[in-house]
Amino acid sequence: MRRVYATLTGICLILFCTTCKPFTADIDEYLSRWAAEVIATDYRINPSYSTNAAGALCVPSIADDGTDTDVTVTVNLHNPKNFRLVMPAASPADAGKVIRFPGLSPQPTYGTDYTLTPVQRLRWEAAR
């Protein structure tokens, strides 16, 4: 009887291991999704910008003639697994989940101080 139980247990374990997807999946493909991320690879600022003594980018929001101008920042993204990128809804709280401005207090308000627009699949524009 013990031999029958051992044989049935062995057969069940073999079936379990060969039919369960995590045991049969390609481990590199299975885990690479969790190790991948979307990163910014390049950016372009229009109009031109300067750099201060600390190395921070300084983008003018007032034109030479004294008028208020919009600044467009285009960010190119690297998205190796084609993750679906979530666009912020109308509420500023949603925009804080997509983009943050470290070092600024108070944080700029989405829709008032800036907008975020996907231009292409891997390119977004932020404008003021």
C-alpha positions in Angstrom: 0.0 0.0 0.0 2.8 2.3 0.8 4.3 1.7 -2.6 1.0 2.6 -4.3 0.8 5.9 -2.4 4.4 6.7 -3.2 3.8 6.0 -6.9 0.6 8.1 -7.1 2.3 10.9 -5.2 5.2 10.8 -7.7 2.8 10.8 -10.7 0.9 13.7 -9.3 4.0 15.7 -8.7 5.3 15.1 -12.2 1.9 16.1 -13.7 1.8 19.2 -11.4 5.3 20.3 -12.4 4.8 19.7 -16.1 1.4 21.4 -16.4 1.8 24.4 -14.2 2.8 27.5 -16.3 5.4 28.9 -13.9 7.3 25.6 -14.0 7.2 25.4 -17.8 7.7 29.1 -18.6 11.0 30.5 -19.9 12.5 31.9 -16.8 14.3 34.8 -18.5 11.1 35.9 -20.3 9.0 35.4 -17.2 11.2 37.5 -14.9 12.4 40.1 -17.4 8.9 41.8 -17.3 9.4 42.5 -13.6 13.0 43.7 -14.1 12.2 46.1 -17.0 11.2 49.7 -16.6 10.4 52.7 -18.8 13.2 55.3 -18.7 13.9 58.7 -20.3 16.7 58.4 -22.9 16.8 61.9 -24.2 15.1 65.3 -23.9 14.8 68.5 -25.9 13.8 71.9 -24.5 12.3 74.6 -26.7 13.2 77.5 -26.3 16.9 77.2 -25.5 18.0 76.9 -21.9 21.1 77.7 -19.9 22.9 76.1 -17.0 23.5 77.8 -13.6 26.7 77.4 -11.5 25.2 74.4 -9.7 24.6 72.6 -13.0 20.8 72.9 -12.9 19.0 73.7 -16.2 17.4 77.2 -16.2 14.4 77.5 -18.6 13.2 81.1 -19.1 9.4 81.5 -19.0 9.5 85.1 -20.1 10.7 86.0 -23.6 13.2 88.8 -24.3 10.4 91.2 -25.2 8.8 90.6 -21.7 5.9 88.4 -22.9 5.0 85.2 -21.2 6.1 82.2 -23.4 5.3 78.5 -23.3 8.2 76.1 -22.9 8.0 72.7 -24.5 10.1 69.8 -23.1 10.1 66.7 -25.3 11.2 63.5 -23.5 12.1 60.4 -25.5 11.4 57.1 -23.6 12.8 53.6 -23.7 10.0 51.1 -23.2 11.4 47.6 -23.8 8.3 45.7 -22.8 5.7 48.1 -24.4 4.2 48.9 -21.0 0.9 50.9 -21.2 1.7 54.4 -20.0 -1.0 56.0 -17.9 -1.9 59.5 -18.8 -3.1 61.8 -16.0 -6.8 62.5 -15.8 -8.1 66.0 -15.1 -7.2 65.9 -11.5 -3.8 67.2 -10.4 -3.5 64.2 -8.0 -3.4 61.9 -11.0 -0.6 63.9 -12.7 1.6 63.5 -9.6 1.6 59.8 -10.2 3.1 60.3 -13.6 5.6 63.2 -13.2 7.1 64.9 -10.2 9.3 68.0 -9.8 11.8 67.3 -7.1 13.1 70.4 -5.3 10.0 72.5 -6.2 7.7 73.6 -3.4 4.8 73.9 -4.0 4.6 71.4 -6.8 3.4 72.8 -10.2 -0.3 72.1 -10.9 -1.2 69.9 -13.8 -3.4 71.8 -16.3 -2.5 75.2 -14.9 1.3 75.2 -14.8 2.0 72.4 -17.3 0.3 69.8 -19.5 1.5 66.3 -20.5 0.9 65.1 -24.1 2.0 61.8 -25.7 3.3 62.8 -29.2 4.3 59.3 -30.3 4.4 55.9 -28.7 7.8 56.7 -27.1 7.8 60.5 -27.0 5.9 62.8 -24.6 5.8 66.5 -24.4 5.3 68.6 -21.3 4.4 72.3 -22.0 3.6 75.3 -19.9 
